[in-house]
Amino acid sequence: MSCGRAVLLADKVNIAPEIAADGAGLMVPDTQQGTDSLVRDWIEMPVPQREAMGRRALEVFYARYDMRTGAAAIFHLFDDFAPKAGSR
């Protein structure tokens, strides 16, 4: 995702439902049939659609999984709950 590539995932991967819902990849059941259909669907997918999914994967990576984004969110939480100067 961080390289701007869509991901192909089995439903047993913890983040697979979010990735699929965000349009950043494809998710299938964790079976041989699921894997076969995943590869087939990817190969048959038009290149512009694959490229769009890759762009979306990069956006989703930065929004959800980039450590800098996560660290910034944690700092904001600390700021929101830290006592304000002069208050008790």
C-alpha positions as CSV (number, residue, x, y, z in Angstrom):
1,M,0.0,0.0,0.0
2,S,2.8,2.4,0.9
3,C,4.1,1.9,-2.7
4,G,0.8,2.8,-4.3
5,R,-0.2,-0.8,-5.0
6,A,-3.5,-2.4,-4.3
7,V,-3.5,-5.4,-2.0
8,L,-5.0,-8.8,-2.5
9,L,-6.1,-10.3,0.8
10,A,-7.8,-13.3,2.3
11,D,-10.6,-12.6,4.7
12,K,-8.5,-14.0,7.6
13,V,-6.2,-11.0,7.4
14,N,-7.3,-8.6,10.2
15,I,-7.4,-5.5,8.1
16,A,-8.9,-7.1,5.0
17,P,-12.5,-5.9,5.5
18,E,-11.3,-2.2,5.9
19,I,-9.0,-2.4,2.9
20,A,-11.8,-3.9,0.7
21,A,-14.4,-1.4,2.0
22,D,-11.9,1.5,1.2
23,G,-11.4,0.3,-2.3
24,A,-7.7,-0.2,-1.7
25,G,-7.7,-3.9,-2.5
26,L,-9.6,-7.1,-3.0
27,M,-10.7,-9.6,-0.3
28,V,-11.8,-13.2,-0.8
29,P,-12.5,-16.2,1.4
30,D,-9.3,-18.0,2.6
31,T,-9.8,-21.0,0.4
32,Q,-8.2,-22.4,-2.7
33,Q,-11.3,-21.4,-4.7
34,G,-11.1,-17.9,-3.2
35,T,-7.4,-17.5,-4.1
36,D,-8.1,-18.8,-7.7
37,S,-10.9,-16.3,-8.2
38,L,-8.8,-13.5,-6.7
39,V,-6.0,-14.0,-9.1
40,R,-8.4,-14.4,-12.0
41,D,-10.3,-11.2,-11.1
42,W,-7.1,-9.3,-10.7
43,I,-5.8,-10.4,-14.1
44,E,-9.1,-9.6,-15.8
45,M,-9.5,-6.2,-14.1
46,P,-8.9,-3.3,-16.5
47,V,-5.5,-1.6,-16.0
48,P,-7.1,1.8,-15.3
49,Q,-9.2,0.2,-12.5
50,R,-6.1,-1.5,-11.0
51,E,-4.2,1.8,-11.1
52,A,-7.0,3.7,-9.4
53,M,-7.1,1.0,-6.7
54,G,-3.3,1.5,-6.3
55,R,-3.8,5.2,-5.8
56,R,-6.5,4.6,-3.3
57,A,-4.2,2.1,-1.5
58,L,-1.6,4.9,-1.0
59,E,-4.3,7.3,0.3
60,V,-5.6,4.7,2.7
61,F,-2.1,3.8,3.9
62,Y,-1.4,7.4,4.9
63,A,-4.8,7.8,6.5
64,R,-4.8,4.6,8.5
65,Y,-1.4,2.9,8.8
66,D,1.4,5.5,8.5
67,M,3.1,5.7,11.8
68,R,3.4,9.5,11.6
69,T,-0.3,9.8,11.2
70,G,-0.9,7.5,14.2
71,A,1.6,9.4,16.3
72,A,0.0,12.7,15.5
73,A,-3.4,11.3,16.5
74,I,-2.0,10.1,19.8
75,F,-0.5,13.6,20.5
76,H,-3.8,15.2,19.7
77,L,-5.5,12.9,22.2
78,F,-2.9,13.9,24.9
79,D,-3.5,17.5,24.1
80,D,-7.3,17.1,24.4
81,F,-7.1,15.4,27.8
82,A,-4.1,17.2,29.3
83,P,-4.9,19.8,32.0
84,K,-4.8,23.3,30.6
85,A,-2.3,25.8,32.0
86,G,-3.7,27.4,35.2
87,S,-6.5,24.9,35.7
88,R,-6.8,22.3,38.3
